[in-house]
């Protein structure tokens, strides 16, 4: 029928004369140079410009340490776990679900893997499966709270986060679980081409999530769900399933990151989880301002995560106090979110600011 | 109502040499406009002709290009001062869904008045009375979000006129009636005329030409940012007005010969929802059936009920011989149903996604390749084809939907559903807030779909639309089919009479509304 409807319309007098009569300048696709300019604009790749800035600054400040290859290898490997958490968060944020429990999910994965190995004397595959399964269960719980009970995702995951912290304490008795087998530790510290395994895990997970989000119909439905739940539902998207998929992926990837962290430390530490939430959320939100014009995306998140880590690393090497990384991450988060807001609706933002000024001058608009 | 311009009355609003440029677009080009006290001036034009830009400049949201003169109120009065006398009701009403009508109406009051002391019954009664003046009969203390579009519009209008301390202010109505039904429009317009008689100047921006002809004294037509006509309404009739807007006389929509006698394609048996009660009907292939009725009659619910967008409490929907699983949108689409929701911004389209992504959202399976990959190139090519088919402007597949004009958004959303090759097309207010040119294009698409064998159900508050399109029209009342008009007996006047007909139980309801309007 498609072609026939097209034929009928194309041959009708109305649309045949419309373009000539409408008085609109004919629309031209953007030229190559305009596209290139847009691609290289600060707005599109601010993280890369920031990286260049940080790189030059620290190269001049602490050249002896900052420019050594060992530091960069350590940075790539050490940041892989945080970056993995951020990448796992991307589908969830794209679907409009804010998972604040992501830090506790990391902690749960870390402690459960360690507990299975040390206390339950399981072998490594079983321990890994236990952690991932626990992540999946947490993901389903999040989904049930958000979709089934219609609790806002912020609130629901905040509650879950606290419950998970309690479970972590309960499992570990508040103690570190030490003496993990060497075969498990090698998951985190084993090297290939000078980089630790978690870097390759990150690459694999990022590639898979990127593929699903940007190259498949499922990914399109995720973005539609996040942008307008009702409109997506009316277009036939099963939004409930999409949200289930995203909450489960987020929690499972977080648990995976947790068990890799346990392997890197060769210790199950009940306190590491919450520290991952802020850097991961910062990276994902900062990442959304990169490349895709305000849309959550995997590669933007990876780049943002490593740029933030470069900043933190440089500040550490320069010997600045311990509180600097927290400050850096927090400010980066706020700036990133403000930028994303601005990208989404620059004109209405400016209009809003304009109205504000008009009002303070006592010449408000009555409407 | 339609006196000739009264030169002796003072000018309240004077606009001279107003231009507004956006990057790559001149939205307004040397516009002159004058509104006198007691005068109702209609501003008409295509979507994208500059009407909204003009409104926003008047409201102070945009700065005009240098060289423009805008004078509100008496000569010599500063613009900032004069703006306080200009009341704009925007298309999106500017009311807050989670607040009640009482609270919404309190938002605009002077902050010096301590309204929190006056909370309670007095304020509520005042709000109810004010709303009643505009024909609203609903509880002003419930959140506005739970009310219908027409009731929300009434609140916005009541709010603008609340605390009107002097007669000669200016009221700008930007598409106020898009969600109204005939009788409600009349109630509102009686109030607008009263306001004008008290000495105010009214600027009405509307797509509905019958309203423009019925209400205004003078018509200013914009085309591509320029004023192409500024004349008394007495010198205009409907066709002349269409000609001014479109820049040419629009041929009456060629309805063509639809057999109407295709095989039965959809059978609805006793469906019920919130408003609809036990409704049954049949639809044949190639048939266009209209659904009319006042707000609350079930007209605004029927299409979404069939599709599954709203919860169906009982009844069956059969497509061919197969029953559609109730309240399951995927099943409805798989069975060949397509539903165009009434409000593009609330559930119609995903505004942040591009034209391409919106077009393919309901049906991506033909574009799936190995490993579940979505074929971008094929998708883009298909989008470009559909953009040409529906004469989308600009035909840019990557543009976010929110950056298109209303008419073009609607074209994308209709194309989205035509692309799924529906057996039954359910349309709810298909041309709401759409300009004349796009309207004709949308009608062409609907008729083409019917000619291809789709059954079409058009739920609309626009009698003219139903008369132009439909083979027969069902008139709903209190959730049931009250009467059916066949094509032969279908006229605008007849339909309007049938919709608000005074008989039996329904007259009581209308009486209440009329009383409230006094």
Interface residues (C-beta under 8 A of the other chain):
Chain A: X1 X2 X4 X5 X6 X8 X9 X10 X12 X13 X14 X15 X17 X18 X19 X21 X22 X23 X24 X27 X29 X215 X216 X217 X218 X219 X220 X221 X223 X224 X227 X228 X230 X231 X232 X233 X234 X235 X236 X237 X238 X344 X351 X354 X355 X358 X361 X362 X363 X364 X365 X366 X367
Chain B: X48 X59 X60 X61 X62 X80 X81 X83 X84 X86 X87 X88 X89 X90 X94 X108 X160 X223 X224 X246 X247 X248 X251 X254 X307 X309 X329 X330 X332 X333 X339 X341 X346 X347 X348 X349 X350 X351 X352 X353 X357 X360 X361 X362 X363 X364 X365 X367 X368 X372 X373 X374 X385 X386 X388 X389 X390 X391 X393 X394 X395 X396 X416 X418 X419 X421 X437 X440 X441 X444 X445 X448 X449 X451 X452 X453 X454
